[in-house]
Amino acid sequence: MPGTQWQKGSAAPRENGNMTDLELDHMAFGALDLEQGIERMSALLGAPPVGGGRHALFGTHNALWRVETGDEPVYLEVIAADPDGPRPSRKRWFGLDDPQVRRRLEKGVHLLSLVVRCTDFAKGRAMLPDDPGPPVAVSRGALRWQFSLAGDGGLIQAGASPYLIAWADDARPALYMPEQ
């Protein structure tokens, strides 16, 4: 696009010098088995995860690694279906119930999608080229957030378009994880 510049640490372009309000929050990698995903990602990164937990709403669990970007930290997430958790009433996010996604994950840890952060969900949703879906309220412990979710829980444009997240009170995990 003419007049568009990409800014380091941002998932969105600068338009005519004005910063948009979308920024990279995290990168979501999938695994069929979380422990195997942790082993693989820890070997690749040379460090163990520094956070994670369960998402009862979606029947998933994850592990997190902090990544320094020079501006604000972001994080990597490995997410998998939680075999010990309750079966969710909806499809799991990140396409984890999709047979095509599961076939990819049979080969190992795989990048599923990027997740971009916004302060205004409606405005952020309008800024993305592909509609990421309406916000779903999610929480875990003290963390509360809104997350875009297509009705089928699938990846947006097969993972080529990002999901949207809005953290309550800007309390996002990357700010509180220890440096690695």
C-alpha positions in Angstrom: 0.0 0.0 0.0 1.3 3.4 -0.9 2.4 5.5 2.1 2.5 2.4 4.5 5.5 1.7 6.6 6.0 -1.3 8.8 7.2 -0.4 12.3 9.5 -2.8 14.2 7.6 -4.6 17.0 4.2 -3.8 15.4 1.8 -6.1 13.6 0.2 -3.2 11.9 1.4 -0.6 9.5 1.9 3.1 10.2 -0.4 5.1 7.9 0.9 8.5 7.0 3.0 8.7 10.1 0.2 7.9 12.6 0.7 4.8 14.7 -2.2 2.4 14.6 -3.3 0.7 17.8 -2.5 -2.9 16.7 0.7 -4.5 18.0 2.1 -8.0 18.1 1.1 -9.7 21.3 2.2 -13.2 20.8 2.9 -16.1 18.4 0.8 -19.2 18.8 2.4 -22.6 18.1 0.3 -25.8 18.3 1.2 -29.3 19.4 -0.8 -32.5 19.7 0.8 -33.1 23.1 1.8 -30.1 25.3 4.7 -32.0 27.0 6.2 -32.9 23.6 5.6 -29.3 22.4 7.4 -28.0 25.5 10.4 -30.3 24.9 10.7 -29.3 21.2 10.3 -25.5 21.8 12.6 -25.6 24.8 15.3 -27.3 22.7 14.8 -24.7 19.9 14.9 -21.7 22.2 17.5 -23.1 24.7 15.2 -22.2 27.6 12.2 -23.7 29.5 8.8 -22.0 29.5 8.2 -19.3 32.1 4.4 -19.5 32.3 1.3 -21.1 31.1 -1.9 -22.7 32.3 -5.3 -24.1 31.4 -8.2 -22.6 29.4 -11.3 -24.4 30.7 -13.5 -22.6 28.2 -11.7 -24.2 25.2 -10.3 -27.4 26.8 -6.7 -26.4 26.1 -3.5 -25.8 28.0 -0.4 -23.9 27.1 3.2 -23.0 27.9 4.8 -19.5 27.4 8.2 -18.1 26.6 9.0 -14.4 26.9 10.7 -12.8 23.8 12.5 -9.5 23.9 11.8 -7.4 20.8 13.7 -4.2 21.7 10.4 -2.4 22.4 7.9 -4.2 24.5 8.3 -8.0 25.1 6.0 -10.4 23.4 5.7 -14.1 24.0 5.6 -17.5 22.2 2.9 -19.9 23.2 2.7 -23.6 22.6 -1.0 -24.7 22.9 -2.6 -28.1 22.8 -5.9 -29.8 23.7 -5.9 -30.6 27.4 -6.6 -34.4 27.7 -7.3 -34.0 31.5 -9.6 -31.0 31.1 -13.3 -30.9 30.4 -14.5 -31.3 26.9 -15.5 -27.8 25.7 -19.0 -27.0 24.6 -17.5 -25.2 21.6 -14.8 -26.1 19.1 -11.3 -25.4 20.4 -9.6 -22.2 19.3 -6.7 -22.0 16.9 -8.3 -24.8 14.9 -7.1 -27.5 17.3 -10.2 -29.6 16.4 -9.7 -29.2 12.6 -8.5 -32.5 11.0 -6.1 -30.6 8.7 -4.5 -28.7 11.6 -4.2 -31.9 13.5 -2.4 -33.6 10.6 0.1 -30.7 10.5 0.7 -31.1 14.2 1.3 -34.8 13.9 4.6 -33.8 12.3 5.5 -31.7 15.4 5.2 -28.2 16.8 3.8 -25.8 14.1 3.1 -22.1 14.0 -0.7 -21.6 13.9 -1.1 -17.9 13.9 -0.1 -14.5 15.2 -2.1 -12.7 17.8 -2.3 -8.9 17.7 -3.2 -6.7 20.6 -5.5 -3.7 20.6 -7.0 -1.3 23.0 -10.4 -1.0 21.2 -11.7 -4.3 20.0 -14.2 -2.9 17.5 -11.6 -0.5 15.9 -9.0 -3.3 15.9 -11.4 -5.7 14.2 -12.2 -3.1 11.5 -8.4 -2.6 10.8 -7.7 -6.2 9.9 -8.0 -7.3 6.3 -9.9 -10.5 7.3 -12.6 -10.3 10.0 -11.2 -12.3 13.0 -14.6 -12.8 14.5 -16.5 -11.4 17.4 -14.9 -11.1 20.9 -15.2 -13.9 23.4 -14.6 -13.1 27.1 -11.8 -15.4 28.5 -10.2 -15.5 31.9 -7.6 -17.5 33.8 -6.7 -16.5 37.4 -6.3 -12.7 37.5 -5.9 -12.5 33.7 -9.0 -11.4 31.7 -9.1 -10.7 28.0 -11.3 -10.6 24.9 -10.3 -12.8 22.0 -11.6 -12.9 18.5 -13.1 -16.2 17.5 -14.6 -17.4 14.3 -17.8 -19.5 15.0 -16.0 -22.7 14.0 -12.9 -22.0 16.1 -10.8 -22.3 13.0 -7.8 -20.5 11.9 -8.4 -17.2 10.0 -7.2 -17.7 6.4 -5.5 -20.9 7.4 -3.4 -18.9 9.9 -2.3 -16.2 7.5 -4.4 -13.6 9.2 -4.0 -12.8 12.9 -6.4 -13.2 15.8 -7.2 -10.1 17.9 -6.8 -9.8 21.7 -7.6 -7.1 24.1 -6.3 -7.5 27.7 -8.3 -6.1 30.5 -6.3 -3.3 32.3 -3.4 -4.0 29.9 -2.4 -6.9 32.2 -0.8 -9.0 29.5 1.5 -12.0 30.4 4.6 -10.7 28.6 4.9 -7.8 30.9 5.0 -10.0 34.0 7.1 -13.0 32.8 10.7 -13.1 33.9 13.3 -12.2 31.3 14.9 -15.2 29.6 
